[in-house]
Amino acid sequence: MSMADRWNSDKRDEDSEDESEEELSEGYYKAQKDALIFAIQVSESMLAPSPKSDDKKATDDSAALIALKCAYQVMQQRIISNPKDMIGIILFGTKKTQAPDIGRQDSHCYLLTDLDVPAADDVKALRDLVEEDEDVDEVLAPSDQPADMVMLLRLVLHLFQTRAPNFGSRRLFIITDNDDPCAGMKKNPAWDPAVGAKDIYDHGCSIELFPITHGRSEFDTSKFYDDIIYHDPILDEETPGKIAPAKSGDGLGLLHSLVSNINSRQTPKRAYFSDMPFELGPGLTISVKGYNIIQKQAPARSCYVWVGGEKPQVAIGETARLAEGSSRTVESSEVKKAYKFGNEYVYFTEEEQKSIKQFGDPCIRIIGFKDRKLLKFWASVKKSIYIFPSEQGYVGSTRVFTALWQKLLKSKKVGVAWHIARKNGNPQLVAIIPSRAASDEKSGTQYLPAGLWLYPIPFVDDVRDGPETGKVIRTTDALTDRMNKVVQQLQLPGGAYTPSKYPNPALQWHYKILQALALEDVVPDQPVDTTVPKYRAIHKRCGGYIQEWSRVADDALEQIQEGKKLKREMEADEDEEEVRPAKKSRSTTTKDKNTGEDGLSNVELRKRYNAGTLAKLTVAELRSSMGGRGIDTKGLKKDLVERLEQWVEENV
Amino acid sequence: MADKEATVYILDLGSSMADCHNGRTESDLDWSMRYVWDKISTTVAASRKTWNVGVVGVRTDETDNPLQEQEEGSEGYEHISVLQELGPMSMQNLQDLRDRVKPSHTQAGDCISAIVLAIEMIEKLTKKLKYNRRVILVTDGEAPIDSSDIGDISEKMKRSGIQLTVLGVDFDDAEFGFKEEDKSSIKEQNEKTLRDFAEKCDGLYGTVAEAIAELETPRVKSVRPYKTYDGPLTLGDPNMHADAMSIDVERYFKTHKAAVPPASRVVMKITSSDDPSDVPEAANGDEMQGVESTPSFAAVKNSRKYVVNDSDIPGGKRDVDPSELAKGYEYGRTAVHISESDYNITKIETTKGFSIVGFIYQEKYEPFLNVGETCMTIAQKSNDAAALKLSSLIHSLHELESYAVARIVAKDGKEPTLVLLAPHIEPDFECLYDIPLPFAEDVRSYPFPPLDKVLTIQGNSVTTNHRNLPSQELQEAMDDYVDAMDISSWEKDDDGNRTMEYAPVYDVFSPPLHRINQAIRYRATYPTKPVPLIPAILLKYASPPEDLVAKVKSDLEDLIDKASVKKVPPKAKGKKDKGERPQPISGLDIDALLKQPENKKAALDPDNAIPKFKQRVELADDQADIEDAMSQMGSIIRGMVTKSFGDQDYDRAVEHIGVMKETATEFEYPDLFNSFMKDFKTRILSGEFGGDRRELWWKIKHASLGLIDANASEHSKVTAEEAAEFLKR
C-alpha cells in the first residue's frame, strides 16, 4: 500500500469516529456537497432595460443582467460559506452556442461558467460582465430561434453527471420571464422536455423555477413549467409552496426580490440527523429530523501552496506515521489507541473502547418539563439544533409535534431531554425550546422557522467558579434611574438582535483580501465593520445622560468612601483596645488603599523573587498581589510567600 | 495551583483481611482496596511531582521498616513493612504495589506503631515545608492495639499538621447508618480506641462502606478562574467624546466545556532484535496486556510530505520540495499564496476593547441563538467606583428587563465578537453574564412550512381537520400530559417534600467524562479485569424518574390514544407507493410518456445510465426485465472503472453502485445486487480493472455499499454479520 493510501484510509477511520458536526445527507453514500447551475434565459425581453423609476438608487439593468448579478453574489457567498460546492452558469436562447461534450451546434445554450468549484478567473469574468458591462464575447445576444429546452436539460444533466458525480445535492435554478418556451412546437415523445426533466430527477437532481414578470404580465406555470418542476409528497417540508414571480418594476426592486427568492433556496438544506426517535414518554415515540440552522462560520484553514510550477497549486499533505524516538514508519494496523495515565498509557481493545463510549442508540428522550424561567441565562455551552417532525419513521409525528410545540409556547415551558445525536455519540442533556412562528409579531426571531430547538445544558463539570469577590457595592436608586435613561435611549431597532445586520467582520475581511489577491485587484485598506458601535449617535443621544449619570455616581462614591473611612477608624480604635484575631475579613485588606489596586507588577515581583525579598512584603501587600492573579490568599504569611514564589517561578 | 501533598496509606494485611463478611463475596482486603486503589490511581493519573504517596503494610509476614532497625530492642514494630516509600507515584509503582498487597498469614502487628512509622516517613520528606500531610489507616480492627501512647502521638500529629483518617471494615457508624451485630470483643474495643484517637487529633473516622459509596459520586475538578478580558467596558468612545461611559471590569469563564480525555495513538515499541529474549511477550498486538508501562508503548508522531496533482505522472501525484511551498489559502479552487511578511494581511486589525452596541428587550431574545459558552463580567478588584457603576448598569438592565449587546475584542488583533450581556443579582454578588451571538453568516436560511397550518400545493392554507394538525382532543391530552410531567419541583428536599428542581445543572455529571475516567482508573488498577459497568449515577437522567412515570401513567395512556401514532415498518421505508413518488406539479402521467415506443430502448445508455436504469426497473413487465437492467448496469460500472484515469471516475462509479443497491433493495432483488457486488470486489482486488483499484474499494467501504443484508431486505440470504465481514477486507 502506498503512503497516500494509508493516509487516506486512516483519515476515513477518523472521520467515522469523529464527533464533529458533519451533516448527514439523505442518501448516505453521497458526498455532502452541493452543485448549483443557474440557467438564465436570454431574450429580447430579458435584455430590455428596466423602465425608468423615480428612485435614485434604481438602475436600468436588464432582467438578464440582474439574474447574472444574483449568480455573481451567490458565487461569492459560496466561496466563503461552502468552499467545496460547485456553481455553473448557462445562458439559454443565445445566438452563440457553446456547449462542450454535447454535440449539436444549434442548441442556443451558452455555458458561461462550467460547473466546478469557482476559480478566481470565473469570478473575474463574471464580474467584468455584470459590473463593467464588458460583454466582449457578445454572449448576451438573443437567438432568432427560441432555445431548445430538451437540449438545455440534457446539457444540465450531462454537467451534473460528469462534473458533480455523487453529490448529495444538485440543483438547477431556471431564471426566465417566458412561461411557454415550447410554444408552437410539435409534440414528440422522444424529444419532450418532460422526459428530460424526469431524467434529471431520477438522477437525483432537482429543478427550481424563479419566474420574472414585466409590468402587468402574468407567469402561467401551467403552460409548461408544471410539467418539469416536481413535487415530492414525502419530503413536502422541502418545498413549502411555490416561488412567487419577481416583478421587474425598477431594476433594484427586481434585484431585491430575485436575490431574496434565491437566497431563501440558496443553501441546500442538509439534515444533521434524520429519522431520530423522539420519545415523549415511555411508549410514545415520534420521528424528527435535525438541522444545524445556527452554525458558526470561520475562514477555511490555511494551506500550503506549491509555487514551483507555472501556476500556484495547493499541495496536498500526506502523513507518514513514525514511532516516537525512532524513524521507523508505522503501519496503520499497528497503531493502537491508548489513554495517557500519569506519564504512561492505559490500553483498551477496540471492542472495549466502543463499549466505554456506548451510552445507547441515538434518541431524544424527554425526562420531564420545566418552567422556562428555570433555564438560567448563563447555562449555555454550545449552539442548538433545530428539529422538525418527519413522517418517515412514525406516521402522525407532525400532529403530535405540533401539539407539544403549542403547549410549550402557551405555558412557557421547556422540555428536558437526554439526547444522543449519533451512533456512539456522547449523551447531552438538552432543553427543548419552542420558536414562534415567523408570522407571530411577538417573536423576536422572525427570521427563524417555527419548531423546537435542542438547547444543550451544561453539566456541572462545565461550570467554572469565578474569582472571589469582596463585599458587593450596590448602586443607589438615583444612579440606576440615570442609567435607565441611557438604556432606554439606545434600544436597537425593534428592541431585538437581528443577526443579518452584523456580518462577521473578521470573516468578511479575510475573504475580501483573499479575493483581491486572487483577482489581482488593489487590496482595500479599510474593512467594513458593522459591529463597531455607532459612537457619534451614542454621543448625540446619550452624552448628556451619561454625564449626569457620572455625576450621580461620583456623589454616591463619595458617600461610600466616607462610610468606609468611618468604619476603618472605628476598627482602628477597636484594634487598640484588643488584639484582633488573625483572620481579617478580606474586604478590608483588599480595599486597603496603601497597597494600590493591583498589588505589585510582575516585573516587581520577579525582582523581589530574584532578590529573595518577597517575604519582606506585608501580608496586605501579598494578598492584594496574589488575589489579583487568582492565587489563593488564605493562610499564614509564610504560606502566602511560598505560594507567591511558586507562582512567580511558573509564570513570570 | 495544586498544593504539595504527602499521603501515607496504612493497609492492614492481616490474615483476617482475607475473609469475607456481611454477605460480601469479596475479601475484606479487596473490598477495602477498592477505595484505596481509586485514591492512589487518581494520584497517579494526575502525575504531579509534588504529590507523594507512601504505603505501609501492617500485620505483614515480614518486618521491613527503618524504626525496627534504628531502635534495636524497642518493641512493637514487628510485622510492619514499608511497601512503598513516600514519593511521587508512577504506574510502575502502582503495579509493583498491586503484587505486594496480599493478605498475610499472621495476626500480629500494631496499627498505632504503623501510624508512628507513617509520621516519621512524612516528617523525613516534608521537613517544615508547606504540605498537605495525611495518614490513612485501613483496618478490620481484629488485632491487639497498644493504646498507651495515643495521647502523645495525637499531640504530635496535630503539631505537625498531619490529618489522620481511620477507615474500618464494618466499623459501626451511626451517622452513615451501619452497625455490625455479633462483633468480636477485640474489634469492639479497637473501634472505640481508634475513634478516640481520631477525635483527639482532629482526624476523620468512618466505615469502609461509606468511603466506597462515596466513590460512586464523580469528583468535579475545580479549575482556577480564567480571565478572558480585563479593561474598560465602554458605552461610546472615551477617546472621541469626553462624556463616554467607561467602567473597569474583569471577565472570566462561567461555563467551559470540560474536555473528555482523548485517546492517543501509540504503537508497541519494538526492542532491538539483538537479543531475541528481550522482546516483550506482548509484542504481538492482540495478546497485549491491559496495562503497558512506557517502555513498551511509543507515541506516534506524524511526518508530513507534500504532493501536487500532476496528470503527466503515473499515479497522478508528484512529490514537491518543501522549499517551494508557501503558506496560503484557497479562494474557490484558486490557490492564493501569501508571502511570509504579508501573512497577517487577511487578519482584521483590531484593538482590545469591550463596548456596548445597544440594548434589546429580554423577551425578544431566544436562548437557542446562543453560539457558545458563557462568561461573567465583574468590576475590577478593589475598585469601588467601577463596582458602583457596573452595579447601576446591572440593576438598570434588570429593571428594564433588557439585555445589552456588546462588541468584545479580547486582545489586540483578536477577531471581534458580539456578546449579549444579562444582569445577575444575588444578595452578595452581582455580575453581567454574557453569551456569544451569531453573526449574519452563522444563521442559515432554511425554509420550513409553518406548524400551525398546512399549505397545499394549490397554495391554500388549512388550519383544522388535517392529519398533520393536532385535533382538539390531542391538544388537550398533550396539555395534561406536559403539566403532569412537570419536574420544576420534583426533587425531594431534606424533609422528603418535593420542593426542589429535578436535574438542575449542579446535579448532572458529564457521563462521557466520568465514564472514561472511571474506566481508565479501573484498568490501571486491575489490568486484567474487564471494564466495569457504567455507574448508575451517570445514567440517572437517561430516562424520566420512575415514580414520575408511574404518576403520569393515565395521562400518558390518554395521550398515546389521542395521538394514534403508527410506526412505519422498516421494510416500507424504502419502498414508496406510486402516489408518494415525486411527480410533476401538473400531475402529468410521466410513465405513460416513457412507455411510448420512442422512449423504450433495449440498451441502457452509459452516459445516462442512472435515470434510464431506474425507469427500466420501475416500468419492468417481468423479472427478466429487471435482471437484464441489473446486468447491464453492472457491465456499465465495470466499463467505467476500467476506463477511469486514476481515480477520476470513482465517485461516479460509487454513485452508480449506490443507485443499484438502493433500487435492488427497494424492489426486493437483493440477490441480483449481491452477486454483482461479490464478483465486483473479487475483480477489484485481483487488479482486473487495469491496475490498482483498491482506492475504489476504500470508497465503497466508506460509503457502506457492501452486500444487502437480511435486515435491509428480508429476501436477502446474507446476514448482517456476513455483510460486515464482507466489507472488512
Interface residues (C-beta under 8 A of the other chain):
Chain A: M1 S2 M3 A4 D5 N8 S9 R12 S16 G27 Y28 Y29 K30 A31 I79 I80 S81 P83 D116 V117 P118 A119 A120 D121 D122 V123 L157 H158 Q161 T162 P165 N166 N188 P189 A190 D192 A194 V195 A197 K198 D199 I200 Y201 D202 H203 G204 T221 S222 D226 D227 I228 I229 Y230 H231 D232 P233 I234 D236 E237 P240 G241 K242 N263 S264 R265 Q266 T267 K269 L280 G281 P282 G283 L284 T285 I286 Y291 N292 I293 I294 Q295 K296 Q297 P299 A300 S302 C303 Y304 V305 W306 V307 G308 G309 P312 Q313 V314 A315 I316 G317 E318 T319 A320 R321 L322 A323 E324 G325 S326 R328 V330 E334 V335 K336 K337 A338 Y339 K340 F341 G342 N343 E344 Y345 V346 Y347 F348 E352 Q353 S355 I356 K357 F359 G360 R365 I366 I367 G368 F369 K370 D371 L374 L375 K376 F377 W378 A379 S380 V381 K382 K383 S384 Y386 F388 E391 Q392 G393 Y394 V395 G396 S397 T398 R399 V400 F401 T402 A403 L404 W405 Q406 K407 L408 K410 S411 K413 V416 W418 N426 P427 L429 A431 I433 S435 A437 A438 S439 K442 G444 T445 Y447 L448 P449 A450 G451 W453 Y455 I457 P458 F459 V460 D461 D462 V463 R464 D465 G466 P467 T469 G470 K471 V472 I473 R474 T475 T476 L479 T480 R482 M483 N484 V486 V487 Q488 L490 Q491 L492 G494 G495 A496 Y497 P499 S500 K501 Y502 P503 N504 P505 A506 L507 W509 H510 Y511 I513 L514 Q515 L517 A518 V523 P527 D529 T531 V532 P533 K534 Y535 R536 I538 H539 C542 G543 G544 I546 Q547 W549 S550 A553 A556 L557 I560 Q561 T590 K591 E597 D598 S624 G627 G628 G630 I631 D632 K638 D639 E642 R643 Q646 W647 E650
Chain B: M1 S41 V44 A45 A46 S47 M89 S90 M91 Q92 L129 K130 P218 V220 K221 S222 V223 R224 P225 Y226 K227 L235 G236 D237 M240 H241 D243 A244 M245 E250 Y252 F253 K254 T255 H256 K257 A258 V260 P261 A263 S264 R265 V266 V267 M268 K269 I270 G285 M288 Q289 G290 V291 E292 S293 T294 F297 A298 A299 V300 K301 N302 S303 R304 K305 Y306 V307 V308 N309 G315 K317 V320 D321 E324 L325 A326 K327 G328 Y329 E330 Y331 G332 R333 T334 A335 V336 H337 I338 I345 T346 K347 I348 E349 S355 I356 V357 G358 F359 I360 Y361 E363 K364 Y365 E366 P367 F368 L369 N370 V371 G372 E373 T374 M376 I378 A379 Q380 K381 S382 N383 D384 A385 A387 L388 K389 S391 S392 L393 I394 H395 S396 L397 E399 L400 S402 A404 V405 R407 E415 P416 L418 L420 A422 H424 D428 F429 E430 C431 Y433 I435 L437 P438 F439 A440 E441 D442 V443 R444 S445 Y446 P447 F448 P449 P450 L451 D452 L455 I457 G459 R467 N468 L469 P470 S471 L474 Q475 A477 M478 D479 Y481 V482 D483 M485 D486 I487 S488 W490 E501 Y502 A503 P504 V505 Y506 D507 V508 F509 S510 P511 P512 L513 H514 R515 I516 A519 I520 R521 R523 A524 P530 V531 I534 L539 Y541 A542 S543 P544 P545 L548 V549 V552 L556 L559 I560 A563 S564 V565 K566 K567 V568 K573 K576 G579 E580 P582 Q583 P584 I585 S586 L588 I590 L593 L594 Q596 E598 N599 D607 N608 I610 P611 K612 K614 Q615 D649 D651 R652 V654 E655 I657 G658 V659 K661 E662 R694 E695 W698 H702 A703 S704 L705
